[in-house]
Amino acid sequence: MSDTISDDQCTMFLVRHGATELNLKVPTVLQGNGIDGPLAAIGREQAALTHQFLSPYAFDAVYASPMVRAQETASIIAPGHAVSIVPEIIEGDVGRWLGKNWDEIAAEDPEEYRKHLEDPAANPYPEGESANDIAQRSVPAITKLMQENLGRRILVVAHSIVIRVVLAHLYQIPLKSYRAIELDNCSVSRLHYHQEKLKVIVANSNFHLDPLCQ
């Protein structure tokens, strides 16, 4: 796009990474920040469709979580750009539930499972992070990126829990309810920063992924 952004504004396209093999499992297997696998074939297709969708926009900078799935997605969406790593937007630590699916967790750890689903902000993943922990590191990091990129349009690729927690914070939704926010693999959320205010323009835009759903 040829439109320019004024020097006191920043536009961020915040994208969830493409699907991995574990994302495709039913029920989903928790990979958190402890399993660092690549995108599945469909995840690469999702990223390619996202590249096409966002191709009218010229990115001034590209950022991603330290995880392979996020960096790979960023490289497909914005080929030719250097991808800068942002440690604070790494996926949540799911503790001892790493590599387990939700059915296994419910059967093996029913009380912790119940408490965590009731309030993930107060009850962390056992031996891992809570939604509040993740918000405390990711919300300031996202805000800082926008403050450091005034007058620019940037791409940021992160993860399900991180993005939903950020969106919950901006929508002023209690963090205990962050899972109410839907977030598809390679969905696009657009954030805008102006005059020290950060707001959501659109969340979980996924129309560009329709060719994979036909």
Disulfide bonds with the S-S distance in Angstrom:
none
